Amino acid sequence: MSRKVPQEQYEKTLSYKLKTWLEGSRDPYLDNLEMKPQSPRMEDENTQKRFLADKRRERDRIYDTKHNREMVFFNKLYRIFSFLFCILLVSMLLIGVADLPPFGEADRPVNNEVSQRYIEKGLQETGAVNIVTGMILDYRAFDTLGESHVLFIATCTVLILLRADNKTGKNSEEEAEANDRAYEPKNDVILQTAARILVPFIVIFGIYIILCGHLGPGGGFSGGAVIGAGLILYVSAFGFAKTERFFTAATYKWMSFGALACYCLSKTYSFYTGANHIESVIPLGTPGAILSSGLILLLNICVGVVVAGTMYTFYVMFRKGNY
């Protein structure tokens, strides 16, 4: 019966050495070579100067553009063509301006039947007292839908490019909040008091601009910008901990998705009724009343939601990223 050999004794046997050699698990040069730390090489001052002179001479020879015939010819040709291109461009612009009709002339291209139709038939066909709002959210509602989607896609792009990696753990969230507030006045009484007074009025004024966009100057774009400014003022005064109690990334995503979907579904009918000359069944209401102009009020609300959320999200992402 064989007896178990200790590991140290087994490593000294020929069979163990043959096994490690076949498996390649042992470096044959390990502990067999004399290793000495290399001393740093120090060159004298003359050698360093000669090396720098050689490098400078080589660089001057490679990048010598003043005595290179090809580079000299190219630079002259480049200046000539640049001058000719500028002359040609200025000439084209001057000829185009000279062919423009005089200002105020009735036959100008801008005075066509489109603008005339907006002015003369806008109140009758859209029910909106504000001609600009009727044009944007009724005649050209499809273009406004595209603009709203552009804002949403821009926000998604910013989220992709600037989003920071989320760190797990409560301590990491507290550190991120502390780093974010490091460059601001912490617990500034003046800023927080002003925000408490101004933010409600700013938000209410933005809602007023959105709801009265079909009755006067305003609409979803301007009202949404005002509400977005109020949210930015609030987060600047009280930080993200309090703001994210009612407005988070998930809130913005659902708000934007709901607003765009509502806009698309509520206005899709006009893409077919207008093309096929079918009268709309949606009443326009009494011009000048708050509930008038068909779906323009609803579309203004949808646009305002998208614009307000987009402004706030842009600010958050450019400020700290982990949103």
Secondary structure, 3 states (H helix, E strand, C coil): CCCCCCHHHHHCCHHHHHHHHHHCCCCCCCCCCCCCCCCCCCCCHHHHHHHHHHHHHHHHHHCCCCCCHHHHHHHHHHHHHHHHHHHHHHHHHHHHHHCCCCCCCCCCCCCCHHHHHHHHHHHHHHCCCCHHHHHHHHHCHHHHHHHHHHHHHHHHHHHHHHCCCCCCCHHHHHHHHHHHHHHCCCCCHHHHHHHHHHHHHHHHHHHHHHHCCCCCCCCHHHHHHHHHHHHHHHHHHHHHHHHCCCCCHHHHHHHHHHHHHHHHHHHHHHHHHCCCCCCCCCCCCCCCCCCCCCCHHHHHHHHHHHHHHHHHHHHHHHHCCCC
